[in-house]
Amino acid sequence: MLPPTLLGPDDPAPVTVLRGAGRRLVIVCDHAGKAVPRGADPGVAQADLDRHIGWDIGALAVARRLAEAFDATLVATRYSRLVIDANRYPFDPAAMPEISDGTPVPGNVGLSPAARWRRVVELHRPYHDAIAAEIERLGAPFFLSVHSMTDRPRATGRPRPWQVALSRAGRCPASKAALAVLRADRAITVGDNEPYALDFGEDFTTPEHAVRRGLSHLQVEFRQDLIADAAGAQAWADRFAPALSAAMEA
């Protein structure tokens, strides 16, 4: 039998909302946390939760610093992407993966429809409801989705040269403007739809909240080894801020 709720009395709320005074920008962080609720243990070691399969290492730290710099609103998840991936459609098997970058996730094997739906209702939906509410409150803000990527996926073993990467679908004036600023710094290796493009039908957050509303937007990936500590997160937030400013004016 399923517990009456996934979240125990000591479990945190599924979403964090930090409101800035500005109204021009909303920042979201789909994989900000690695918490595990009492009623939905993915069954992996803590060392695996600490890896990129459990959360986006450093992404929340960068997102917070950008929110502070732009006086923006930040909406972030708290639970591990291995429990439910907030950037996947609820019916997508990848939303509750049985294997992630070669690592088995036994707590996700053979989940009943009721168990899957419980995770959607208690963890996935509150996050996306919060994003929608903040967009409604702000009017038509610029939309920034902050992620981090591993420097070397175990599945391929190939190193990733990009320090920062933008994901887009089709022509995207904001992405074009941001890329121009980032590429002006010859010390930065920038990915344009590498290693990830914005994939409609796979990605959920940016397509559903930004693209469908016609909001100007960016989706950015920072390489996790560069932002894993406070100094790195601050440095890359500072380096990215001019590109974000250019995107917001595009």
C-alpha positions as CSV (number, residue, x, y, z in Angstrom):
1,M,0.0,0.0,0.0
2,L,1.0,3.6,-0.6
3,P,1.6,5.8,2.4
4,P,-1.0,8.5,2.8
5,T,1.5,11.0,1.6
6,L,5.1,10.9,0.2
7,L,6.2,13.7,2.4
8,G,6.9,13.1,6.1
9,P,6.6,15.7,8.8
10,D,10.3,16.4,8.5
11,D,10.4,16.6,4.7
12,P,10.8,20.0,3.1
13,A,8.2,21.5,0.9
14,P,8.7,20.5,-2.8
15,V,9.4,24.0,-4.1
16,T,11.2,27.1,-3.0
17,V,10.1,30.5,-4.2
18,L,12.4,33.6,-3.6
19,R,10.8,36.8,-4.8
20,G,12.9,39.7,-5.9
21,A,11.5,43.2,-6.3
22,G,12.1,43.2,-10.0
23,R,9.4,42.2,-12.5
24,R,11.5,41.6,-15.6
25,L,13.0,38.2,-14.9
26,V,11.9,34.8,-13.5
27,I,14.6,32.2,-13.0
28,V,13.8,28.5,-12.6
29,C,16.0,25.6,-11.5
30,D,14.5,22.2,-12.3
31,H,17.2,20.1,-10.6
32,A,18.2,22.3,-7.7
33,G,17.9,19.8,-4.9
34,K,18.7,16.2,-4.0
35,A,16.3,15.6,-1.1
36,V,14.5,12.3,-1.0
37,P,11.0,12.1,0.5
38,R,10.1,9.6,3.2
39,G,7.7,7.8,0.9
40,A,9.7,7.6,-2.4
41,D,13.2,6.4,-1.8
42,P,14.9,5.8,-5.2
43,G,17.1,3.1,-3.6
44,V,20.5,4.5,-4.6
45,A,23.6,5.2,-2.5
46,Q,24.1,8.7,-1.2
47,A,27.2,8.9,-3.4
48,D,25.0,8.5,-6.4
49,L,22.5,11.1,-5.1
50,D,25.5,13.5,-4.8
51,R,26.4,12.9,-8.5
52,H,24.8,14.7,-11.5
53,I,22.2,12.0,-11.8
54,G,20.8,13.1,-8.4
55,W,20.7,16.8,-9.0
56,D,22.3,19.6,-11.1
57,I,25.5,20.3,-9.1
58,G,26.0,24.0,-8.5
59,A,23.0,25.1,-10.5
60,L,21.0,26.5,-7.6
61,A,24.1,28.5,-6.4
62,V,24.4,30.1,-9.8
63,A,20.7,30.7,-10.0
64,R,20.6,32.4,-6.6
65,R,23.5,34.7,-7.5
66,L,21.8,35.7,-10.8
67,A,18.5,36.3,-9.0
68,E,20.3,38.6,-6.5
69,A,22.2,40.4,-9.2
70,F,19.0,41.0,-11.3
71,D,16.6,41.4,-8.3
72,A,14.7,38.6,-9.9
73,T,12.3,35.9,-8.7
74,L,13.7,32.3,-8.4
75,V,11.6,29.1,-8.4
76,A,13.5,25.9,-7.5
77,T,12.8,22.3,-6.8
78,R,14.0,20.6,-3.6
79,Y,13.7,16.9,-4.5
80,S,16.1,14.7,-6.5
81,R,15.5,14.2,-10.2
82,L,15.8,10.5,-9.4
83,V,12.5,10.7,-7.5
84,I,10.8,12.7,-10.3
85,D,12.5,14.8,-13.0
86,A,10.7,18.2,-13.0
87,N,11.9,18.8,-16.6
88,R,10.1,15.8,-18.0
89,Y,6.5,15.1,-18.9
90,P,4.8,13.1,-16.1
91,F,4.0,10.2,-18.5
92,D,7.6,10.0,-19.8
93,P,9.4,6.9,-18.5
94,A,12.5,9.2,-18.0
95,A,10.6,11.2,-15.4
96,M,11.2,8.3,-13.0
97,P,14.2,6.6,-14.5
98,E,15.0,3.0,-13.8
99,I,18.6,3.6,-15.0
100,S,20.4,6.9,-15.0
101,D,23.8,7.3,-16.7
102,G,24.4,3.6,-16.3
103,T,23.4,3.5,-12.6
104,P,20.4,1.4,-11.7
105,V,17.6,3.1,-9.7
106,P,15.8,0.2,-8.0
107,G,13.2,2.3,-6.3
108,N,11.8,3.3,-9.6
109,V,11.5,-0.3,-11.0
110,G,7.9,-1.5,-11.4
111,L,6.2,1.6,-10.0
112,S,2.4,1.3,-10.1
113,P,0.4,4.0,-11.9
114,A,-0.8,5.1,-8.5
115,A,2.7,5.4,-7.1
116,R,3.8,7.4,-10.2
117,W,0.8,9.7,-10.0
118,R,1.5,10.3,-6.3
119,R,4.9,11.7,-7.2
120,V,3.4,13.8,-9.9
121,V,0.8,15.3,-7.6
122,E,3.0,15.9,-4.6
123,L,6.3,16.9,-6.2
124,H,6.1,17.7,-9.9
125,R,2.8,19.6,-10.0
126,P,3.5,22.0,-7.1
127,Y,6.8,23.1,-8.7
128,H,5.1,23.9,-12.0
129,D,2.1,25.5,-10.4
130,A,4.5,27.8,-8.6
131,I,6.3,28.7,-11.8
132,A,2.9,29.5,-13.5
133,A,1.8,31.6,-10.6
134,E,5.0,33.7,-10.6
135,I,4.7,34.3,-14.3
136,E,1.1,35.4,-13.9
137,R,2.2,37.7,-11.0
138,L,5.0,39.2,-13.0
139,G,3.1,39.7,-16.3
140,A,5.5,38.7,-19.1
141,P,8.9,38.2,-17.6
142,F,12.0,37.0,-19.3
143,F,12.4,33.3,-18.5
144,L,15.7,31.8,-17.6
145,S,16.2,28.1,-16.9
146,V,19.4,27.2,-15.1
147,H,21.0,23.7,-15.3
148,S,24.4,22.1,-14.9
149,M,26.0,19.3,-16.9
150,T,28.6,16.7,-16.0
151,D,32.0,17.2,-17.5
152,R,32.2,13.5,-18.5
153,P,29.1,11.2,-18.7
154,R,29.8,7.7,-17.5
155,A,27.7,6.3,-20.3
156,T,30.1,7.6,-23.0
157,G,33.3,8.4,-21.1
158,R,33.9,11.3,-23.5
159,P,34.9,14.7,-21.9
160,R,32.7,17.7,-22.6
161,P,34.7,20.8,-23.7
162,W,32.0,23.3,-23.2
163,Q,32.1,25.4,-20.1
164,V,28.7,26.9,-20.7
165,A,26.0,25.9,-23.2
166,L,22.7,27.3,-24.4
167,S,19.8,25.1,-25.5
168,R,17.3,26.4,-28.0
169,A,14.7,25.3,-30.6
170,G,14.8,27.1,-33.9
171,R,15.5,30.8,-34.2
172,C,15.8,32.3,-30.8
173,P,16.9,36.0,-30.7
174,A,17.6,35.9,-27.0
175,S,19.9,32.9,-27.4
176,K,21.7,34.5,-30.4
177,A,22.3,37.7,-28.3
178,A,23.7,35.7,-25.4
179,L,25.9,33.6,-27.6
180,A,27.5,36.7,-29.1
181,V,28.4,38.0,-25.7
182,L,29.8,34.7,-24.5
183,R,31.8,34.0,-27.6
184,A,33.4,37.4,-27.4
185,D,35.4,36.0,-24.5
186,R,38.0,33.8,-26.2
187,A,38.6,32.0,-22.9
188,I,35.2,30.4,-22.9
189,T,34.2,27.4,-24.9
190,V,30.5,27.8,-25.6
191,G,28.0,25.2,-26.7
192,D,25.2,26.1,-29.0
193,N,22.7,23.3,-28.7
194,E,25.6,21.1,-27.6
195,P,25.5,18.9,-25.7
196,Y,21.7,19.4,-25.5
197,A,19.2,21.1,-27.7
198,L,15.8,22.3,-26.4
199,D,13.8,19.2,-27.2
200,F,10.0,19.6,-27.4
201,G,8.3,16.5,-26.1
202,E,11.3,15.7,-23.8
203,D,12.1,19.0,-22.1
204,F,9.0,20.2,-20.1
205,T,9.7,23.4,-18.3
206,T,10.9,25.8,-20.9
207,P,8.5,24.6,-23.7
208,E,5.5,24.6,-21.4
209,H,6.1,27.8,-19.4
210,A,8.0,30.0,-21.8
211,V,7.5,28.9,-25.4
212,R,3.8,28.3,-25.1
213,R,3.3,31.7,-23.5
214,G,5.5,33.4,-26.1
215,L,8.0,34.6,-23.5
216,S,11.6,35.5,-24.4
217,H,13.8,32.8,-22.8
218,L,17.1,31.1,-22.3
219,Q,18.0,27.7,-21.2
220,V,21.6,27.5,-19.9
221,E,23.9,24.7,-18.8
222,F,27.1,25.3,-16.8
223,R,29.7,22.6,-16.5
224,Q,29.4,21.3,-13.0
225,D,33.1,21.0,-12.1
226,L,33.3,24.8,-12.6
227,I,30.5,25.7,-10.3
228,A,30.7,23.1,-7.6
229,D,31.9,25.5,-4.9
230,A,30.8,29.0,-3.9
231,A,33.7,30.8,-5.6
232,G,33.0,29.0,-8.9
233,A,29.3,29.6,-8.8
234,Q,29.9,33.3,-8.2
235,A,32.5,33.6,-10.9
236,W,30.2,32.0,-13.5
237,A,27.2,34.0,-12.5
238,D,29.3,37.1,-13.0
239,R,30.6,35.9,-16.4
240,F,27.1,35.0,-17.5
241,A,25.3,38.1,-16.3
242,P,26.3,40.3,-19.4
243,A,25.0,37.6,-21.7
244,L,21.8,37.5,-19.8
245,S,21.4,41.2,-20.0
246,A,21.9,41.1,-23.7
247,A,19.4,38.4,-24.1
248,M,16.8,40.3,-22.1
249,E,17.2,43.3,-24.5
250,A,17.1,41.2,-27.7
